[in-house]
Amino acid sequence: MSRGLPPGVVAALFLAAALAPLSLAALSGEPPEALPREAGIGLGLAGLALMLLQFGHSGRFETYSGRIGIDRTMRLHRAAALALVAMALLHPVAFVSPALLSAPAHGLELLWRLLARPRMATGVAALLCLCLVVALPLMRHRLGLPYPAWRALHAALGLAAVALAVEHALSVGLYSEAGPLKGFWLAGFGLAVCALVWSWGIKPWLAARQGWRVAGVRRIGEEYWELTLRRPSPEPFAFAAGQFAWLAVGRRAPWNDNPFSIASAPGERDLAFVVHEAGDFTRSLGDIAVNTPVRVDGPHGAFRLEEGEQRAILLIAGGAGIAPVLAIWRHLARTGHVAPVRLVYGAQSAGKLLYREELAATAAARGFGLTLKVEEGDLPEGATRGRIDRATLIEALRGLDARRTLALICGPRPMMLAVAAELEALGLPPSAILYETFVYA
Ligand SMILES: Cc1cc2nc3c(=O)[nH]c(=O)nc-3n(C[C@H](O)[C@H](O)[C@H](O)COP(=O)(O)OP(=O)(O)OC[C@H]3O[C@@H](n4cnc5c(N)ncnc54)[C@H](O)[C@@H]3O)c2cc1C
């Protein structure tokens, strides 16, 4: 099970790869150009390096995102996308910037003439593809584009943009035409293609060979399902409690898989998932037949309990967020955690409060603390009315040393932000508050 590189190393590698083409250009021995041209070239080189790097932080490479988590990986992906589009747009503008500043109309004409040159065609096409890549997520809902179709289009446009940009750099680039920089672009493009082939070709093929099949699907609450998977090998799937896997149920395209947290404990023969009805696939879960093949890509994620954890554990779950929290709770119950374990679990209604009997039985058998909150409707036995607020957290932390407590939160983003802020105010170090978000946006 890969644990991934430390965040500092990931950041250093990222910076080094992004700045490498600038260093190679500086070392090329070419005499320096005028400042606006050098700025334009620099923006182009750094922008193209960032484009190539985007293929590495797709969330599928545990070496890269194993420690920083998929949420931060995706945020970096988006921030880098905005930065590189800005660089790509400014890249041609910088060349004509003196004219734009002194006589804007003449400057715009020069810019137009520059972009209209036949040899600039691949550069302009790359720019258009890039703009589409960035605009599509914003227009997805308005266009009624299903999530899997958007993912396929996103990758295809990204690959087209990078191929066109590399061709542009090699054909018109002053520093890129020959020497080490040419090798850098060709190697970078090769790696980007390999990243895509690995994620959408080799990995799905390897996953299919593991032989996972649906062992059961059952309704466990209002809008909630439990999906159980089994593979021929009796060897338990290796993962840390709290992690997730990408599932492709049935014979689906490589870009049509969904991330779900594993709800069973490590060491169990079957993998169990708790699925909330959120869209096309999750609403049709009841139609899935037993024995349907499933591709499992995982484990992934930094929301995990480390081996040998000694601190008191405070688990906080809201709604579907119970899935990874349940895996941790079950794992702690199986292994017998030495320090106190407490769970605060909130749901909208009694029908959405899952696994009540199991949770109560484990709490009684293991001496774990259990607080159940229900917002509206009937109040089931053992639950209290309301949301997870400051008073709930103070009660949950009663008798614990906040500085020696690890909190793991999973639920809707506003709830996680509020709970994390309260826990910090109650004395938990920020590094001892882990969270998992189910939505990237
Ligand atoms: C790390 C992680 C763990 C998750 N764990 C669970 C879990 O244990 N239980 C649970 O009920 N839900 C979980 N989710 C959310 C779950 O992945 C989505 O609800 C599900 O993919 C929706 O699929 P759909 O086809 O039904 O909906 P769609 O109609 O296709 O999409 C609804 C929304 O779900 C999200 N989504 C859809 N497909 C994907 C995808 N391939 N990748 C990322 N987001 C997607 C998008 O925000 C989309 O707008 C998790 C999400 C993440 C990122």
PDBQT file of the ligand as one rigid body, heavy atoms in Angstrom, charges set to zero:
ROOT
HETATM    1  C1  LIG A 501     -13.123  10.704  -2.076  1.00  0.00    +0.000 C 
HETATM    2  C2  LIG A 501     -14.618  10.520  -2.251  1.00  0.00    +0.000 A 
HETATM    3  C3  LIG A 501     -15.278   9.548  -1.514  1.00  0.00    +0.000 A 
HETATM    4  C4  LIG A 501     -16.674   9.396  -1.656  1.00  0.00    +0.000 A 
HETATM    5  N1  LIG A 501     -17.296   8.457  -0.898  1.00  0.00    +0.000 NA
HETATM    6  C5  LIG A 501     -18.631   8.324  -0.971  1.00  0.00    +0.000 A 
HETATM    7  C6  LIG A 501     -19.320   7.361  -0.177  1.00  0.00    +0.000 A 
HETATM    8  O1  LIG A 501     -18.728   6.595   0.592  1.00  0.00    +0.000 OA
HETATM    9  N2  LIG A 501     -20.664   7.289  -0.290  1.00  0.00    +0.000 N 
HETATM   10  C7  LIG A 501     -21.377   8.100  -1.144  1.00  0.00    +0.000 A 
HETATM   11  O2  LIG A 501     -22.600   8.001  -1.189  1.00  0.00    +0.000 OA
HETATM   12  N3  LIG A 501     -20.748   9.024  -1.916  1.00  0.00    +0.000 NA
HETATM   13  C8  LIG A 501     -19.400   9.141  -1.870  1.00  0.00    +0.000 A 
HETATM   14  N4  LIG A 501     -18.765  10.063  -2.671  1.00  0.00    +0.000 N 
HETATM   15  C9  LIG A 501     -19.555  10.837  -3.624  1.00  0.00    +0.000 C 
HETATM   16  C10 LIG A 501     -19.858   9.971  -4.843  1.00  0.00    +0.000 C 
HETATM   17  O3  LIG A 501     -18.653   9.685  -5.544  1.00  0.00    +0.000 OA
HETATM   18  C11 LIG A 501     -20.811  10.689  -5.810  1.00  0.00    +0.000 C 
HETATM   19  O4  LIG A 501     -22.000  10.983  -5.135  1.00  0.00    +0.000 OA
HETATM   20  C12 LIG A 501     -21.118   9.785  -6.972  1.00  0.00    +0.000 C 
HETATM   21  O5  LIG A 501     -19.957   9.602  -7.751  1.00  0.00    +0.000 OA
HETATM   22  C13 LIG A 501     -22.240  10.366  -7.810  1.00  0.00    +0.000 C 
HETATM   23  O6  LIG A 501     -22.396   9.577  -8.976  1.00  0.00    +0.000 OA
HETATM   24  P1  LIG A 501     -23.736   9.598  -9.837  1.00  0.00    +0.000 P 
HETATM   25  O7  LIG A 501     -23.463   9.024 -11.176  1.00  0.00    +0.000 OA
HETATM   26  O8  LIG A 501     -24.854   8.989  -9.084  1.00  0.00    +0.000 OA
HETATM   27  O9  LIG A 501     -24.065  11.109  -9.930  1.00  0.00    +0.000 OA
HETATM   28  P2  LIG A 501     -23.874  12.135 -11.116  1.00  0.00    +0.000 P 
HETATM   29  O10 LIG A 501     -25.201  12.633 -11.515  1.00  0.00    +0.000 OA
HETATM   30  O11 LIG A 501     -22.981  11.596 -12.184  1.00  0.00    +0.000 OA
HETATM   31  O12 LIG A 501     -23.072  13.249 -10.351  1.00  0.00    +0.000 OA
HETATM   32  C14 LIG A 501     -23.540  13.936  -9.197  1.00  0.00    +0.000 C 
HETATM   33  C15 LIG A 501     -22.322  14.640  -8.613  1.00  0.00    +0.000 C 
HETATM   34  O13 LIG A 501     -21.470  13.653  -8.012  1.00  0.00    +0.000 OA
HETATM   35  C16 LIG A 501     -20.109  13.975  -8.258  1.00  0.00    +0.000 C 
HETATM   36  N5  LIG A 501     -19.496  12.919  -9.075  1.00  0.00    +0.000 N 
HETATM   37  C17 LIG A 501     -20.090  12.160 -10.012  1.00  0.00    +0.000 A 
HETATM   38  N6  LIG A 501     -19.233  11.322 -10.580  1.00  0.00    +0.000 NA
HETATM   39  C18 LIG A 501     -18.051  11.572  -9.976  1.00  0.00    +0.000 A 
HETATM   40  C19 LIG A 501     -16.752  11.059 -10.144  1.00  0.00    +0.000 A 
HETATM   41  N7  LIG A 501     -16.493  10.099 -11.032  1.00  0.00    +0.000 N 
HETATM   42  N8  LIG A 501     -15.763  11.565  -9.384  1.00  0.00    +0.000 NA
HETATM   43  C20 LIG A 501     -16.014  12.515  -8.486  1.00  0.00    +0.000 A 
HETATM   44  N9  LIG A 501     -17.205  13.057  -8.283  1.00  0.00    +0.000 NA
HETATM   45  C21 LIG A 501     -18.216  12.583  -9.024  1.00  0.00    +0.000 A 
HETATM   46  C22 LIG A 501     -20.079  15.287  -9.012  1.00  0.00    +0.000 C 
HETATM   47  O14 LIG A 501     -19.950  16.344  -8.088  1.00  0.00    +0.000 OA
HETATM   48  C23 LIG A 501     -21.431  15.329  -9.643  1.00  0.00    +0.000 C 
HETATM   49  O15 LIG A 501     -21.860  16.629  -9.942  1.00  0.00    +0.000 OA
HETATM   50  C24 LIG A 501     -17.384  10.217  -2.547  1.00  0.00    +0.000 A 
HETATM   51  C25 LIG A 501     -16.708  11.175  -3.315  1.00  0.00    +0.000 A 
HETATM   52  C26 LIG A 501     -15.350  11.331  -3.168  1.00  0.00    +0.000 A 
HETATM   53  C27 LIG A 501     -14.644  12.369  -3.988  1.00  0.00    +0.000 C 
ENDROOT
TORSDOF 0
